[in-house]
């Protein structure tokens, strides 16, 4: 008998907490300068492309924000996510300014 997989705790939400890391090391300062409260970003979650607004940004404990930072994002439409799901965050006018995120546990 195959091992059963745990049931995912997927939820359709319009707000997510995430841990993000900038994709291009050369763009870290530009990302941090632009990723401020109220800034808007394009978020790709699975096949959904939605607009998101930064509601909060805070460092992960003693980790340097240039390596990773925590964001709370308000999405313009609800999307199904679960903790551990990866997604892409891009500046709306510069696809080279991007980060990869992972949804934090509820």
OpenMM code with the backbone's topology and positions (N, CA, C; nanometers):
from openmm import Vec3, app, unit

residues = "UNK UNK UNK UNK UNK UNK UNK UNK UNK UNK UNK UNK UNK UNK UNK UNK UNK UNK UNK UNK UNK UNK UNK UNK UNK UNK UNK UNK UNK UNK UNK UNK UNK UNK UNK UNK UNK UNK UNK UNK UNK UNK UNK UNK UNK UNK UNK UNK UNK UNK UNK UNK UNK UNK UNK UNK UNK UNK UNK UNK UNK UNK UNK UNK UNK UNK UNK UNK UNK UNK UNK UNK UNK UNK UNK UNK UNK UNK UNK UNK UNK UNK UNK UNK UNK UNK UNK UNK UNK UNK UNK UNK UNK UNK UNK UNK UNK UNK UNK UNK UNK UNK UNK UNK UNK UNK".split()
positions = [
    Vec3(0.0846, -0.1169, 0.0000),
    Vec3(0.0000, 0.0000, 0.0000),
    Vec3(0.0901, 0.1245, 0.0000),
    Vec3(0.0668, 0.2189, -0.0930),
    Vec3(0.1504, 0.3399, -0.0967),
    Vec3(0.1250, 0.4276, 0.0254),
    Vec3(0.2292, 0.4991, 0.0616),
    Vec3(0.2165, 0.5917, 0.1754),
    Vec3(0.1180, 0.7023, 0.1388),
    Vec3(0.0350, 0.7380, 0.2344),
    Vec3(-0.0604, 0.8456, 0.2098),
    Vec3(0.0077, 0.9799, 0.2299),
    Vec3(-0.0299, 1.0743, 0.1473),
    Vec3(0.0251, 1.2084, 0.1578),
    Vec3(-0.0591, 1.2881, 0.2554),
    Vec3(0.0037, 1.3744, 0.3329),
    Vec3(-0.0746, 1.4574, 0.4236),
    Vec3(-0.1626, 1.5533, 0.3436),
    Vec3(-0.2781, 1.5827, 0.3953),
    Vec3(-0.3690, 1.6763, 0.3315),
    Vec3(-0.3122, 1.8170, 0.3428),
    Vec3(-0.3076, 1.8860, 0.2286),
    Vec3(-0.2573, 2.0231, 0.2298),
    Vec3(-0.3596, 2.1159, 0.2927),
    Vec3(-0.3105, 2.2139, 0.3638),
    Vec3(-0.3976, 2.3134, 0.4251),
    Vec3(-0.4090, 2.4313, 0.3295),
    Vec3(-0.4735, 2.4084, 0.2136),
    Vec3(-0.4877, 2.5134, 0.1128),
    Vec3(-0.6067, 2.6019, 0.1472),
    Vec3(-0.5885, 2.7295, 0.1248),
    Vec3(-0.6940, 2.8272, 0.1510),
    Vec3(-0.6940, 2.9311, 0.0401),
    Vec3(-0.8117, 2.9799, 0.0079),
    Vec3(-0.8216, 3.0896, -0.0873),
    Vec3(-0.8156, 3.2187, -0.0073),
    Vec3(-0.7105, 3.2956, -0.0301),
    Vec3(-0.6857, 3.4133, 0.0528),
    Vec3(-0.6545, 3.5354, -0.0327),
    Vec3(-0.6718, 3.6522, 0.0268),
    Vec3(-0.6332, 3.7756, -0.0412),
    Vec3(-0.5207, 3.8477, 0.0335),
    Vec3(-0.4600, 3.7761, 0.1275),
    Vec3(-0.3468, 3.8299, 0.2046),
    Vec3(-0.2545, 3.7131, 0.2388),
    Vec3(-0.1251, 3.7316, 0.2143),
    Vec3(-0.0304, 3.6260, 0.2490),
    Vec3(0.0894, 3.6847, 0.3225),
    Vec3(0.1458, 3.6040, 0.4085),
    Vec3(0.2733, 3.6341, 0.4723),
    Vec3(0.3756, 3.5457, 0.4030),
    Vec3(0.4884, 3.6044, 0.3666),
    Vec3(0.5854, 3.5300, 0.2876),
    Vec3(0.7275, 3.5658, 0.3256),
    Vec3(0.8152, 3.4724, 0.2984),
    Vec3(0.9585, 3.4924, 0.3101),
    Vec3(1.0093, 3.5049, 0.1670),
    Vec3(1.0787, 3.6129, 0.1335),
    Vec3(1.1228, 3.6350, -0.0041),
    Vec3(1.2727, 3.6591, -0.0118),
    Vec3(1.3289, 3.6200, -0.1253),
    Vec3(1.4699, 3.6442, -0.1560),
    Vec3(1.4777, 3.6995, -0.2978),
    Vec3(1.5578, 3.8015, -0.3177),
    Vec3(1.5728, 3.8645, -0.4494),
    Vec3(1.6427, 3.7660, -0.5427),
    Vec3(1.5940, 3.7593, -0.6672),
    Vec3(1.6467, 3.6623, -0.7638),
    Vec3(1.7865, 3.6975, -0.8144),
    Vec3(1.8152, 3.8247, -0.8336),
    Vec3(1.9437, 3.8696, -0.8874),
    Vec3(2.0203, 3.9450, -0.7792),
    Vec3(2.1352, 3.8927, -0.7415),
    Vec3(2.2149, 3.9562, -0.6353),
    Vec3(2.2488, 4.1019, -0.6660),
    Vec3(2.2560, 4.1377, -0.7937),
    Vec3(2.2879, 4.2753, -0.8329),
    Vec3(2.1685, 4.3695, -0.8118),
    Vec3(2.0485, 4.3149, -0.7911),
    Vec3(1.9271, 4.3947, -0.7770),
    Vec3(1.8781, 4.4064, -0.6325),
    Vec3(1.9523, 4.3544, -0.5382),
    Vec3(1.9066, 4.3516, -0.3987),
    Vec3(1.8769, 4.4917, -0.3457),
    Vec3(1.9672, 4.5840, -0.3630),
    Vec3(1.9460, 4.7198, -0.3106),
    Vec3(1.8266, 4.7862, -0.3782),
    Vec3(1.8134, 4.7691, -0.5083),
    Vec3(1.7003, 4.8276, -0.5813),
    Vec3(1.5688, 4.7684, -0.5317),
    Vec3(1.5679, 4.6368, -0.5077),
    Vec3(1.4466, 4.5721, -0.4574),
    Vec3(1.4098, 4.6265, -0.3200),
    Vec3(1.5052, 4.6321, -0.2284),
    Vec3(1.4771, 4.6792, -0.0931),
    Vec3(1.4353, 4.8263, -0.0922),
    Vec3(1.4954, 4.9075, -0.1791),
    Vec3(1.4561, 5.0488, -0.1878),
    Vec3(1.3125, 5.0627, -0.2371),
    Vec3(1.2727, 4.9753, -0.3267),
    Vec3(1.1401, 4.9857, -0.3878),
    Vec3(1.0319, 4.9109, -0.3103),
    Vec3(1.0696, 4.8079, -0.2367),
    Vec3(0.9732, 4.7241, -0.1642),
    Vec3(0.9381, 4.7897, -0.0305),
    Vec3(0.8604, 4.8955, -0.0391),
    Vec3(0.8212, 4.9712, 0.0793),
    Vec3(0.6715, 4.9559, 0.1033),
    Vec3(0.6256, 4.9961, 0.2202),
    Vec3(0.4824, 4.9886, 0.2502),
    Vec3(0.4022, 5.0607, 0.1429),
    Vec3(0.3014, 4.9928, 0.0918),
    Vec3(0.2149, 5.0504, -0.0104),
    Vec3(0.2610, 5.0292, -0.1529),
    Vec3(0.3847, 4.9828, -0.1727),
    Vec3(0.4312, 4.9602, -0.3101),
    Vec3(0.3541, 4.8441, -0.3720),
    Vec3(0.3392, 4.8480, -0.5040),
    Vec3(0.2643, 4.7425, -0.5727),
    Vec3(0.3575, 4.6571, -0.6567),
    Vec3(0.3211, 4.5298, -0.6664),
    Vec3(0.4007, 4.4289, -0.7356),
    Vec3(0.3083, 4.3348, -0.8116),
    Vec3(0.3620, 4.2693, -0.9137),
    Vec3(0.2906, 4.1602, -0.9813),
    Vec3(0.3319, 4.0311, -0.9140),
    Vec3(0.2335, 3.9498, -0.8816),
    Vec3(0.2606, 3.8229, -0.8154),
    Vec3(0.2053, 3.7101, -0.9021),
    Vec3(0.2890, 3.6118, -0.9290),
    Vec3(0.2461, 3.4927, -1.0014),
    Vec3(0.2398, 3.3779, -0.9022),
    Vec3(0.1176, 3.3288, -0.8791),
    Vec3(0.0940, 3.2164, -0.7890),
    Vec3(0.0298, 3.1069, -0.8732),
    Vec3(0.1015, 2.9963, -0.8892),
    Vec3(0.0581, 2.8903, -0.9805),
    Vec3(0.0334, 2.9527, -1.1183),
    Vec3(-0.0889, 2.9518, -1.1660),
    Vec3(-0.1183, 3.0108, -1.2969),
    Vec3(-0.1829, 3.1483, -1.2841),
    Vec3(-0.2055, 3.1948, -1.1632),
    Vec3(-0.2698, 3.3243, -1.1418),
    Vec3(-0.1661, 3.4364, -1.1427),
    Vec3(-0.2000, 3.5449, -1.2101),
    Vec3(-0.1195, 3.6663, -1.2083),
    Vec3(-0.2059, 3.7739, -1.1443),
    Vec3(-0.1652, 3.8201, -1.0254),
    Vec3(-0.2442, 3.9193, -0.9521),
    Vec3(-0.1551, 4.0357, -0.9114),
    Vec3(-0.2171, 4.1461, -0.8812),
    Vec3(-0.1468, 4.2617, -0.8289),
    Vec3(-0.1460, 4.2502, -0.6761),
    Vec3(-0.0355, 4.2925, -0.6157),
    Vec3(-0.0239, 4.2859, -0.4696),
    Vec3(0.0341, 4.4163, -0.4178),
    Vec3(-0.0057, 4.4497, -0.2967),
    Vec3(0.0439, 4.5695, -0.2290),
    Vec3(0.1165, 4.5246, -0.1024),
    Vec3(0.2321, 4.5831, -0.0761),
    Vec3(0.3073, 4.5506, 0.0452),
    Vec3(0.2372, 4.6149, 0.1643),
    Vec3(0.1927, 4.5303, 0.2582),
    Vec3(0.1262, 4.5782, 0.3794),
    Vec3(0.2247, 4.5923, 0.4955),
    Vec3(0.3249, 4.5030, 0.4986),
    Vec3(0.4301, 4.5076, 0.6014),
    Vec3(0.5572, 4.4490, 0.5427),
    Vec3(0.6697, 4.4958, 0.5927),
    Vec3(0.7990, 4.4354, 0.5604),
    Vec3(0.8816, 4.4354, 0.6874),
    Vec3(0.9379, 4.3203, 0.7182),
    Vec3(1.0160, 4.3106, 0.8400),
    Vec3(1.1223, 4.2032, 0.8230),
    Vec3(1.2375, 4.2197, 0.8865),
    Vec3(1.3439, 4.1198, 0.8732),
    Vec3(1.3067, 3.9904, 0.9433),
    Vec3(1.3715, 3.8842, 0.9021),
    Vec3(1.3528, 3.7532, 0.9645),
    Vec3(1.4563, 3.7389, 1.0751),
    Vec3(1.4163, 3.7731, 1.1956),
    Vec3(1.5073, 3.7629, 1.3100),
    Vec3(1.6355, 3.8401, 1.2859),
    Vec3(1.7485, 3.7726, 1.2979),
    Vec3(1.8778, 3.8386, 1.2811),
    Vec3(1.9332, 3.8246, 1.1400),
    Vec3(1.8576, 3.7625, 1.0469),
    Vec3(1.9036, 3.7481, 0.9094),
    Vec3(1.9107, 3.8844, 0.8418),
    Vec3(2.0124, 3.9043, 0.7611),
    Vec3(2.0281, 4.0267, 0.6830),
    Vec3(1.9184, 4.0317, 0.5768),
    Vec3(1.8498, 4.1455, 0.5649),
    Vec3(1.7422, 4.1588, 0.4661),
    Vec3(1.7932, 4.1443, 0.3235),
    Vec3(1.9223, 4.1585, 0.3031),
    Vec3(1.9776, 4.1401, 0.1690),
    Vec3(1.9752, 3.9932, 0.1291),
    Vec3(1.9615, 3.9048, 0.2245),
    Vec3(1.9508, 3.7603, 0.1966),
    Vec3(1.8054, 3.7167, 0.1872),
    Vec3(1.7229, 3.7617, 0.2818),
    Vec3(1.5802, 3.7303, 0.2806),
    Vec3(1.5071, 3.8274, 0.3727),
    Vec3(1.3817, 3.8503, 0.3401),
    Vec3(1.2996, 3.9387, 0.4216),
    Vec3(1.1576, 3.8841, 0.4260),
    Vec3(1.0821, 3.9270, 0.5229),
    Vec3(0.9431, 3.8835, 0.5360),
    Vec3(0.8514, 3.9951, 0.4866),
    Vec3(0.7488, 3.9561, 0.4126),
    Vec3(0.6509, 4.0507, 0.3620),
    Vec3(0.5117, 4.0031, 0.3956),
    Vec3(0.4221, 4.0988, 0.4180),
    Vec3(0.2795, 4.0700, 0.4195),
    Vec3(0.2251, 4.1408, 0.2967),
    Vec3(0.1607, 4.0633, 0.2094),
    Vec3(0.1100, 4.1162, 0.0837),
    Vec3(-0.0413, 4.1095, 0.0798),
    Vec3(-0.1046, 4.2167, 0.0361),
    Vec3(-0.2478, 4.2194, 0.0113),
    Vec3(-0.2697, 4.1974, -0.1378),
    Vec3(-0.3392, 4.0907, -0.1743),
    Vec3(-0.3627, 4.0567, -0.3143),
    Vec3(-0.4927, 4.1199, -0.3621),
    Vec3(-0.4972, 4.1605, -0.4893),
    Vec3(-0.6197, 4.2240, -0.5388),
    Vec3(-0.7315, 4.1231, -0.5640),
    Vec3(-0.6991, 3.9946, -0.5743),
    Vec3(-0.7980, 3.8877, -0.5894),
    Vec3(-0.7579, 3.7703, -0.5006),
    Vec3(-0.8542, 3.6983, -0.4453),
    Vec3(-0.8191, 3.5798, -0.3667),
    Vec3(-0.7615, 3.4693, -0.4560),
    Vec3(-0.6591, 3.4024, -0.4072),
    Vec3(-0.5992, 3.2884, -0.4777),
    Vec3(-0.5779, 3.1750, -0.3788),
    Vec3(-0.5848, 3.0500, -0.4258),
    Vec3(-0.5613, 2.9365, -0.3366),
    Vec3(-0.4114, 2.9166, -0.3119),
    Vec3(-0.3730, 2.9152, -0.1863),
    Vec3(-0.2338, 2.8935, -0.1480),
    Vec3(-0.2301, 2.8020, -0.0264),
    Vec3(-0.1121, 2.7497, 0.0006),
    Vec3(-0.0889, 2.6747, 0.1225),
    Vec3(0.0528, 2.7058, 0.1695),
    Vec3(0.0796, 2.6859, 0.2973),
    Vec3(0.2150, 2.7105, 0.3469),
    Vec3(0.3167, 2.6299, 0.2666),
    Vec3(0.4274, 2.6937, 0.2346),
    Vec3(0.5330, 2.6283, 0.1583),
    Vec3(0.5230, 2.6500, 0.0080),
    Vec3(0.4112, 2.7056, -0.0401),
    Vec3(0.3946, 2.7301, -0.1831),
    Vec3(0.4895, 2.8412, -0.2279),
    Vec3(0.5601, 2.8172, -0.3382),
    Vec3(0.6505, 2.9187, -0.3934),
    Vec3(0.5751, 3.0056, -0.4935),
    Vec3(0.6168, 3.1315, -0.5023),
    Vec3(0.5560, 3.2237, -0.5978),
    Vec3(0.6602, 3.3255, -0.6413),
    Vec3(0.6284, 3.4006, -0.7459),
    Vec3(0.7189, 3.5010, -0.8023),
    Vec3(0.6606, 3.6400, -0.7800),
    Vec3(0.7465, 3.7335, -0.7446),
    Vec3(0.7107, 3.8729, -0.7195),
    Vec3(0.7935, 3.9575, -0.8153),
    Vec3(0.7280, 4.0424, -0.8972),
    Vec3(0.7998, 4.1266, -0.9935),
    Vec3(0.7512, 4.2704, -0.9865),
    Vec3(0.8428, 4.3633, -1.0114),
    Vec3(0.8033, 4.5039, -1.0236),
    Vec3(0.7150, 4.5154, -1.1479),
    Vec3(0.6065, 4.5918, -1.1414),
    Vec3(0.5148, 4.5995, -1.2555),
    Vec3(0.5759, 4.6602, -1.3819),
    Vec3(0.6809, 4.7399, -1.3663),
    Vec3(0.7419, 4.8051, -1.4824),
    Vec3(0.8834, 4.7548, -1.5119),
    Vec3(0.9282, 4.6501, -1.4383),
    Vec3(1.0642, 4.5983, -1.4577),
    Vec3(1.0685, 4.4520, -1.4163),
    Vec3(1.0496, 4.3610, -1.5130),
    Vec3(1.0461, 4.2184, -1.4794),
    Vec3(1.1815, 4.1671, -1.4301),
    Vec3(1.2885, 4.2441, -1.4523),
    Vec3(1.4196, 4.2057, -1.4006),
    Vec3(1.4340, 4.2287, -1.2516),
    Vec3(1.3450, 4.3077, -1.1958),
    Vec3(1.3456, 4.3340, -1.0518),
    Vec3(1.2440, 4.2382, -0.9894),
    Vec3(1.2937, 4.1238, -0.9452),
    Vec3(1.2033, 4.0181, -0.8992),
    Vec3(1.2593, 3.9455, -0.7781),
    Vec3(1.1699, 3.8749, -0.7132),
    Vec3(1.2066, 3.7929, -0.5972),
    Vec3(1.1227, 3.6663, -0.6010),
    Vec3(1.1736, 3.5637, -0.5385),
    Vec3(1.0996, 3.4393, -0.5221),
    Vec3(1.0577, 3.4315, -0.3769),
    Vec3(0.9321, 3.3961, -0.3553),
    Vec3(0.8799, 3.3897, -0.2204),
    Vec3(0.8255, 3.2524, -0.1882),
    Vec3(0.8097, 3.2291, -0.0602),
    Vec3(0.7444, 3.1075, -0.0115),
    Vec3(0.6432, 3.1511, 0.0938),
    Vec3(0.5229, 3.0959, 0.0833),
    Vec3(0.4143, 3.1309, 0.1768),
    Vec3(0.4497, 3.0765, 0.3133),
    Vec3(0.4434, 3.1619, 0.4137),
    Vec3(0.4712, 3.1203, 0.5513),
    Vec3(0.3504, 3.0485, 0.6115),
    Vec3(0.3743, 2.9651, 0.7094),
    Vec3(0.2615, 2.8953, 0.7747),
    Vec3(0.1626, 2.9922, 0.8338),
    Vec3(0.0402, 2.9479, 0.8458),
    Vec3(-0.0681, 3.0330, 0.8993),
    Vec3(-0.0397, 3.0676, 1.0427),
] * unit.nanometer
topology = app.Topology()
chain = topology.addChain("A")
for resn in residues:
    res = topology.addResidue(resn, chain)
    for name in ("N", "CA", "C"):
        topology.addAtom(name, app.Element.getBySymbol(name[0]), res)
